[in-house]
Structure formats: structure tokens, C-alpha cells
Amino acid sequence: MSDRESTHEWPVRERAAEYETGWYTGGYDRVEQPDGSEKQYYWAELPDAVVVVARTGDELVFVDQYRPTIREQCLELPAGIVEDGESYTEAARRELREETGFDPAGVSLLEEFWCSTGVLRHRRGIAFAEGLEPVERDLDDNEFLSVRTVPVEDALDVARREPANDATIEGILLAREDGLL
């Protein structure tokens, strides 16, 4: 929790979930602003997700997949939803194994944070995985991806190529800042 507090309470006068998709819920909160006026703030609520920075020797593990939402082929770090009862590190271990066929000896949480706070109610964890051992992949029925490795020294440049992905860039920068890359 932050040690900074608002000087105004921002009371919620009305809360509504306008649609549910099974993937996310969308709605609004009508709140009282500091000047006394009221405004509807729209939001989309998604489950927590994890992004995995997986190092094998001098390379990072990436997945290459088509993203229908943006209609682009994307080269990005493995990632997925944190299932009920899972920690970020447990989800990272599971997602890495399912998507890439690597089982890590060790997984540590680098960071967890809110994403796109102007519109999303969504938390993301960035995990680091090492000591990778090959195992059989177990892709979900909507995962059509291939596994690629990228040299550590090229990873940020690769991540910044269009279509750039925020989670991949964040993961690489956080791992680099922590001296893991």
C-alpha cells in the first residue's frame, strides 16, 4: 500500500458492471471529485497475470505468436493468467512449462504492480526463471505459438521492435536492473 494518501476521499456514489465476458468485466464507478462534481470513471477488470523472464545460459526464452487483438505476429516473453489460489511464482512456473516446455529449477518474483491505472483493474507480476530443464509442452486450445531464444545482449532491442509489447519490455528492464541479465 502506498504511503501517499489523497486529500479527498473520492466517494463512490454508484458502481455498475455493465458487461462480463468471461475474460474481463467492464463497468464504471460514479465518484465525487474534489470540487464536489460527480463523474463516471470507466474500468475493465482482468485477472492477475504473470510475465516470465526465463534465462537459459546466455539467452532468454521468447514465444512467437499471433495476437488477434492487434492483428500482429508478436515475439514476446511467455506470460499468462494467475489461476485462483496460485502465487505469481507458481503461475510463472506453470505458464513457462505449458508454453515453452521448460521447467525451471528456480523462480523468483521481481515485481508486481498495477497496469494502465487510468482504465484497468489489473495487476501484473514479473518473474525470473532459471535452471531450465526441457519437458513436454501443454498448450491451451487457443495457444498457437513457437518457442525462440534470443541472446541476452539483444533481448531489449528485439523487444523494442514493432509490434513492441509493454510486458516484455518491462520484464527485460526489471531483470536487467536487478543484475539478472
C-alpha positions as CSV (number, residue, x, y, z in Angstrom):
1,M,0.0,0.0,0.0
2,S,1.2,3.5,-0.8
3,D,2.3,5.9,2.0
4,R,0.7,8.7,0.0
5,E,-2.9,9.5,0.6
6,S,-5.4,11.5,-1.3
7,T,-6.6,14.8,0.3
8,H,-10.1,13.9,-1.0
9,E,-12.0,10.7,-0.2
10,W,-13.4,10.3,-3.8
11,P,-16.6,8.6,-2.5
12,V,-18.3,6.2,-4.9
13,R,-21.9,7.2,-5.5
14,E,-22.7,4.4,-7.9
15,R,-20.9,1.3,-9.1
16,A,-22.1,-0.7,-12.1
17,A,-20.7,-3.7,-14.0
18,E,-22.1,-3.2,-17.5
19,Y,-20.8,-6.3,-19.2
20,E,-19.0,-9.5,-18.4
21,T,-17.2,-11.6,-21.0
22,G,-15.7,-14.5,-19.0
23,W,-12.3,-12.9,-19.7
24,Y,-13.0,-9.5,-18.1
25,T,-15.7,-7.4,-16.5
26,G,-16.3,-3.8,-17.7
27,G,-18.2,-1.1,-15.9
28,Y,-17.9,2.3,-14.1
29,D,-17.8,4.0,-10.8
30,R,-19.6,7.3,-10.4
31,V,-17.4,9.2,-7.9
32,E,-17.5,12.6,-6.3
33,Q,-14.4,14.6,-7.4
34,P,-12.6,17.1,-5.2
35,D,-14.6,20.0,-6.5
36,G,-17.9,18.3,-5.5
37,S,-18.9,17.4,-9.0
38,E,-19.6,13.8,-10.0
39,K,-18.1,11.8,-12.9
40,Q,-18.3,8.3,-14.2
41,Y,-14.9,6.6,-14.4
42,Y,-15.0,3.5,-16.7
43,W,-12.9,0.5,-16.0
44,A,-12.2,-3.0,-17.2
45,E,-11.3,-5.6,-14.6
46,L,-9.0,-8.5,-15.6
47,P,-7.5,-11.3,-13.6
48,D,-3.9,-11.0,-12.4
49,A,-1.2,-12.0,-15.0
50,V,2.4,-13.0,-14.9
51,V,5.3,-12.5,-17.3
52,V,8.3,-14.8,-17.2
53,V,11.8,-13.7,-17.9
54,A,13.4,-17.1,-18.4
55,R,17.1,-17.4,-18.8
56,T,18.9,-20.3,-20.3
57,G,22.6,-19.7,-20.4
58,D,23.2,-16.5,-22.4
59,E,19.7,-16.5,-23.9
60,L,16.2,-15.6,-23.0
61,V,13.2,-17.7,-23.9
62,F,10.6,-15.9,-26.0
63,V,7.3,-17.1,-27.6
64,D,6.3,-16.1,-31.2
65,Q,2.6,-15.9,-31.6
66,Y,-0.2,-14.1,-33.5
67,R,-2.2,-11.6,-31.3
68,P,-5.7,-11.3,-32.9
69,T,-6.4,-8.2,-30.8
70,I,-3.8,-6.2,-32.6
71,R,-3.6,-8.4,-35.7
72,E,0.1,-8.8,-35.5
73,Q,2.7,-11.6,-35.0
74,C,4.5,-10.9,-31.7
75,L,7.8,-12.0,-30.3
76,E,7.4,-11.7,-26.5
77,L,8.2,-13.2,-23.2
78,P,6.0,-16.1,-22.0
79,A,3.0,-14.9,-20.0
80,G,-0.4,-15.9,-18.7
81,I,-3.2,-15.6,-16.2
82,V,-2.6,-16.3,-12.5
83,E,-5.2,-19.0,-11.6
84,D,-7.2,-19.0,-8.4
85,G,-5.0,-20.0,-5.4
86,E,-1.7,-19.5,-7.3
87,S,1.0,-17.1,-6.5
88,Y,2.8,-15.2,-9.2
89,T,5.8,-17.6,-9.0
90,E,3.6,-20.7,-9.2
91,A,1.8,-19.3,-12.2
92,A,5.2,-18.4,-13.8
93,R,6.4,-22.0,-13.4
94,R,3.2,-23.4,-14.8
95,E,3.0,-21.0,-17.7
96,L,6.6,-21.5,-18.7
97,R,6.2,-25.3,-18.6
98,E,3.0,-25.2,-20.6
99,E,4.0,-22.6,-23.3
100,T,7.7,-23.4,-23.8
101,G,8.4,-26.9,-22.5
102,F,10.9,-25.7,-19.9
103,D,10.6,-26.5,-16.2
104,P,12.6,-24.0,-14.1
105,A,14.7,-25.0,-11.1
106,G,14.1,-21.6,-9.6
107,V,11.5,-18.8,-9.9
108,S,11.6,-15.5,-8.1
109,L,9.2,-12.6,-8.2
110,L,10.9,-9.4,-9.4
111,E,7.9,-7.0,-9.2
112,E,4.2,-6.8,-9.0
113,F,2.2,-3.7,-10.0
114,W,-1.0,-2.2,-11.3
115,C,-1.2,-1.9,-15.1
116,S,-2.8,1.0,-17.1
117,T,-4.4,2.5,-13.9
118,G,-6.4,5.0,-15.9
119,V,-8.7,2.3,-17.2
120,L,-7.7,-1.2,-15.9
121,R,-8.1,-3.0,-12.7
122,H,-5.3,-5.4,-13.5
123,R,-2.2,-6.5,-11.6
124,R,0.9,-8.0,-13.3
125,G,3.8,-9.9,-11.8
126,I,7.2,-10.2,-13.4
127,A,9.0,-13.4,-12.5
128,F,12.6,-14.5,-13.3
129,A,13.1,-18.2,-14.0
130,E,16.5,-20.1,-14.3
131,G,17.8,-23.6,-14.3
132,L,15.6,-24.6,-17.2
133,E,15.1,-28.3,-18.0
134,P,13.2,-29.4,-21.1
135,V,9.8,-31.1,-20.5
136,E,6.7,-31.7,-22.7
137,R,4.6,-28.6,-23.6
138,D,0.9,-28.5,-22.7
139,L,-0.6,-25.7,-24.8
140,D,-4.1,-24.3,-24.2
141,D,-6.6,-24.7,-27.0
142,N,-6.1,-21.1,-28.0
143,E,-2.2,-21.1,-28.0
144,F,-0.6,-21.4,-31.3
145,L,3.0,-20.4,-30.7
146,S,6.6,-21.4,-31.2
147,V,9.5,-21.0,-28.9
148,R,12.5,-19.0,-29.8
149,T,15.6,-17.9,-27.8
150,V,17.2,-14.5,-28.1
151,P,20.7,-13.6,-26.9
152,V,20.5,-11.7,-23.6
153,E,22.5,-8.8,-25.1
154,D,19.9,-8.5,-28.0
155,A,16.8,-9.0,-25.9
156,L,15.9,-5.4,-25.3
157,D,16.5,-4.4,-28.9
158,V,14.3,-7.3,-30.0
159,A,11.6,-6.4,-27.5
160,R,11.5,-2.8,-28.8
161,R,10.8,-3.8,-32.4
162,E,7.3,-3.3,-33.6
163,P,4.9,-4.5,-32.5
164,A,6.5,-3.7,-29.2
165,N,4.9,-5.2,-26.1
166,D,4.9,-3.4,-22.7
167,A,5.1,-6.6,-20.6
168,T,8.2,-7.9,-22.5
169,I,10.0,-4.5,-22.3
170,E,9.1,-4.2,-18.5
171,G,10.3,-7.7,-17.8
172,I,13.7,-7.3,-19.5
173,L,14.3,-3.9,-17.9
174,L,13.4,-5.1,-14.4
175,A,15.6,-8.2,-14.8
176,R,18.4,-6.1,-16.1
177,E,18.1,-3.6,-13.3
178,D,18.2,-6.4,-10.8
179,G,21.5,-7.6,-12.3
180,L,20.0,-10.8,-13.7
181,L,20.8,-10.1,-17.4
